[in-house]
Amino acid sequence: MRKFTGSQARDYFATIRKTITDINRSFEKLPFTEWVPLPDAEEYAVKYNDLIGHEINGHSEKFVGELGKGYSVSKLLGSIESRKETQLHIDTIIAKGNARVEVGRRMEGNIVADEVHIEIKVEQAVQHLDELKKIVEKQPEEKVSAVVKRKGLEIIHDALKDVAKRQLTEAAKKIWELGKEVGPVIINTAAYSFFKNIVVM
C-alpha cells in the first residue's frame, strides 16, 4: 500500500474532502461539521470554520484549554489544504458582504468552545472591482478594442452599484459576463475568481 507524506498526504486528503463535500452538495445540503486533528493529540480536533474565523480575524494561535496549549492556525489549516485553498475559502466568505469576525465563547457540556460570528463585508468586493477596472483600462487596443474596453468598464461600474446596495450575487453575475467580453485579460486573476466563486456557490 502506498504511503503519502507531507504535502502529498495533504493533497490526497484535500481530494477526498472535496469529493465528500461535492456529494453532500448533491443532496439537500445535509448539515455537517469539518474537524481538523491536532498533530500531537489525535484524539482532539478543532472545527475548521473556527480556524477560518481565527484566520480572518488575525488570530494566529488557537488555544486548546483542555491541553493547556496553543497551536498555529496557519499550520493546522496547512495540514489539510494549501494556502491558496484557504484564501479562496476566506474570499468566498468575505464575498458575501462586509464581514467583521468576532470570536466568542460558549459552553458545550464541560467544554468551552470558541464560537465564530461572521458579519459580512463589502470592502474586498470593491477592492477586486477596482483591480479589474485597472486591468481593463491599461489593456492596449490591439488586445482589447476601444468598444469592448468601454463596455467592460460600464459592466464594472454597474457591478459597483450592486455592491453598494449589497447585492453581491448580481455584481458577481455582471463580472461573469465581463469575463466573456474581455476573456483571458481577467479570467485568471484572483479578482475574477472571487466573483466567480459567488456565482457558483
N, C-alpha and C positions, 0 to 999 in steps of 0.2 A: 504494500500500500504506500502511495506517495505521501511524503510528509511536507507540509508547507510551513515556511518560517518567515518572520519579518513582514515586509510589505506584500510578499506572495500570499501569506496567510490572511492578511488584512483584505487584500483584493478578492481573494476567494470567498471570504466571509461576506464582503460587500455584495458580491454577485448573488449569493444565497439570500441575503437580506432583501435585496431589490426584488428577487423572484417572489418571496413571501409577501412583500408589500403589494406587488402587482396583482397577486392572487386575491389579496384582501380587497383591493380596489375593484376587482371584477365582481365582487359580491355587493352587498349593501353597506359598504364601509363599516365592517364589524369593528367594534371597539377593541383596541389592543394597546399595550404599553411596551416600548422598547427599553431594554435594560443593558447597561454596559458593565461587564465584570471588572472587578478590581484586580490588578496584576498580581498582587501578593496575598490576596484573600478571596479565593474563587467562590467562597460561599456568600460573599457580599457583592452587590451590584447597585449601581445608581441609575436613575432614569435618564435616558438620552435627552429628552426635552428639557430636563433640569440643567444638564450640561450646556445645551444650546442657549438657554436663558442666561447662564453664568457668562458664557462667551459674549453674547450680545451686550450684556451689562458691564463687561470689562472686569469680571471677577476671574482671576487666573487660577484660583485654587478652590477645589471642592473639599470641604472638611467633613469627614465622616465621624460623627460623635462617638458611635459605639466602638470605633477602633482608636479614637483619640489621635487621628492622623489626617493630614491634608494631602490631596492628590492634584497634580497638574491637570487642569481642564483640557488643555490642548493635547496633552499626551493621552488622556483617556479617550478623547474623540479620535485622535490619530491611530488608536489601536483598532478601530473598526471602519474608518473611512479616511480618504485623502483630505488634505486641507481644502482642495478645490470643491469637493463634495460638501464639506461642512459649510463653506462660504456660500455655495448655491442654496443650501437649505436656509441659511440665515437671510440671504437676499430674498428668498421666496416669502419668508415670514414678514420681513420689513416691507416687501412689496404690497402687502395687503393694506398698508397705510402708514401712519405716522407712529412709530412704536416706542414706548417707554417701557422698560422692563423693571419690575420690582421683584426682589426675591424675599418672600415672606416665610413664616414658619408655621407649621401646624402639626398636630399630633395624629399619628396613625397607630392606634393601640399604644404600645410603650415606646414607639419610635418617633422621634422628631424628624420630620421630613421637610426639605425645602420645597416651597411651592412657588412656581414662577407665574407671574401675571404679566401678560404682554398687551400693551396698549399700542395699537398700530400707528405708524408714522408715514408721512409722505415725502419727507426730505430726500430720501435716497432716490425715489422715483424722479424728483425734479433734477437731481444731480445727473442721473442717467440720461434724461431728456436733453439736458444741456450738453452732455458729452456727444450725443447723437447729432445735435444741431451743429456743433463744431466740426464733426467728421464730415457731414454733408456739405457744409459751407466751404470747406477747404478742398473739395474734390475738383480737379481740373476738368474743363469742358469735354476733353477727349474721353474722359472716363464716365462722367455724368453730365448729360446735356443740361443747358440752362432751364429748359422746360421741366425736366424731371427734378432738377435741384429745387426749383421754385415750388413744385408740387410737394416734394419731400419736406421742405421747411414749413409749408402750410399744414401738413399732417402733424408734424411735431408741435406746432403752435396749438392746434386743436387738441392734441393729447395733453398739453399743459393745462388747458382749460378744464379737461376732465379731471386731472389730478387735483386741481384747485377745488373742485367740487367733491373730491374724494371718490371719484368714480374710476378706480384704477383698472377695473376689468375693461371698461370702454377705452381707456387710454392704451391699454395693452393690445387691444384689437386693432387700434389705429397703427401702432408700431409694427404689428404683424404685417399689416398692409404695406407699411413703409418698406419692410424687407423685400416685398415683391417688386416694389418700384426701383429701389437702388441696389438690391441684391448683395453681392459679395462685399460691397463697401461697408456694410454694417452687420451682416448676419453672423460673423464670427467674433463679434465684440461681446464683452461682459454685459454692456448696457442692453443690447438686443436680447441676450439670453434672459436677463432679468424680467423683461416684459413677456417674452415667450413662455417662461415658466408660469406666469399668471394665467395666460390663455389656456394652457394645457392642464392646469390643476383641476 
